[in-house]
């Protein structure tokens, strides 16, 4: 038994146990509202598109919010049958930059809702 406790006497609940039902309900409602807002934001992000270029505009790619490549434009002047590797590198660079920008946009939008909460917790969507 703890110091100063009498047999059969239960310790008082001091904020942090299972008490605080109203606070817990309020927090749960706040989390549910945040989740609904995040789902709405995710739906909006899926409708967005980002377009990037590589090789001084010789390659142009568009990626949507679902992180799908939706458009690829290659300037015919950059197509050199003797240097296909350069063309491949330009396409990869443009696609990777578009995906990086989309990830950054998504992260910024979600952080505006969560205030950064959950970022380091490994919680999907936070």
N, C-alpha and C positions, 0 to 999 in steps of 0.2 A: 504494500500500500504506500501511497505517496505520503510525504511529510504532512502532518496535520490532518490526515483523513481518518475518519472513523469507519469502522467496519460496517458494511451495508450501505454506505452513503456513496452516491454516484457523483463524479466530478461534474461541475457546471460546464455546459457547452460554451466555448469561447470562440465565436466566429472562426470558422475554419473547419469545423466538424461537418456533420451532415445537416446542421441547422441552416437558418437563413433561407428558408423556402421561398420567400418573396423575392429576395435578391437573386436566387438561382433561377427562378422563373423569368425574371426581368432579363438576366443574361442570356437565357435560352431564347427568348423572343428577339433579343438583339442579334444573336448569332443566326437565327432563322431569317431575319430581315436582311442581314449581310449576305447570306447564302443566296437569297432570291435576287438581290442586287447583282451579285457576281454572275449568276446564271443569265440575267438580262444582259450584262456587259459582255459576257462570252458570246451570246447570240449576235450582239452588235459587232463584235470583233470579227466574227466569221464572215460578215458581209463586207469587210474592208479589204482593200487591195494595196499592195506596195509594189512599185516598179523601180527597178535599179538597172544600172548599165555597167558595162565593163569595156575596156579597150577603147576608151574615148567615145563611147556611144555605139560602137560596132555591134555590141551584143546588148539586147534589152530583154529583161525578164520581168514577169508580173507574178506575184505570189498572193494568194488570198489568205484570209484569216484562219482557214483550216490547214494552212501551210501546204497548199497544193500549188504546183506550178500551173498557171492558167494561160500564160502567153510567153512565147519565145520568138524574138525577132533577131535575125542575123543579117547584117549588112553583107551583100554579095561580095564587096571588095575585100572582106576579111577571110573569105573562103579561099584557101590555098591548098590544093591537093597535096602539095609537097610538105605542108606544115599543119597537118590535122591536129597534132598535139597542142599547138598554140590555140586553136579554136576551142578544143576541149577545155583547156585551162581557163579561157575567157568565160565560157558558159558556166563552169563550176564556180568561178569567182562571183559572177553575177547572181547565180542562184543562192550561194551561201550568204552573200550580202543581203539579199532580199529576205531570206529566212531569219538572219540575225536581226534585221530591222523589225520584222514582224514579232519576233520574240520580245524585243525591247518594248515595242508598243504595248503588247499584251501585259508584260510585267508592270509597266507604268500605269496602265489602266486599272489593273487589279490592286496595285498598291494604293491608288487613289481611293479605293473602297475600304481596304483593310488597314490602311495606314502602316503597311509593312508587317502587320501582325501575321505570324505563321510562316513568314518567308524562310526562316531558318529551321522550322519544325518539320519540314518535309511533308507538309499537308498538301495533297494535290489541289490545284486551283487556287492556292493562297499565295 
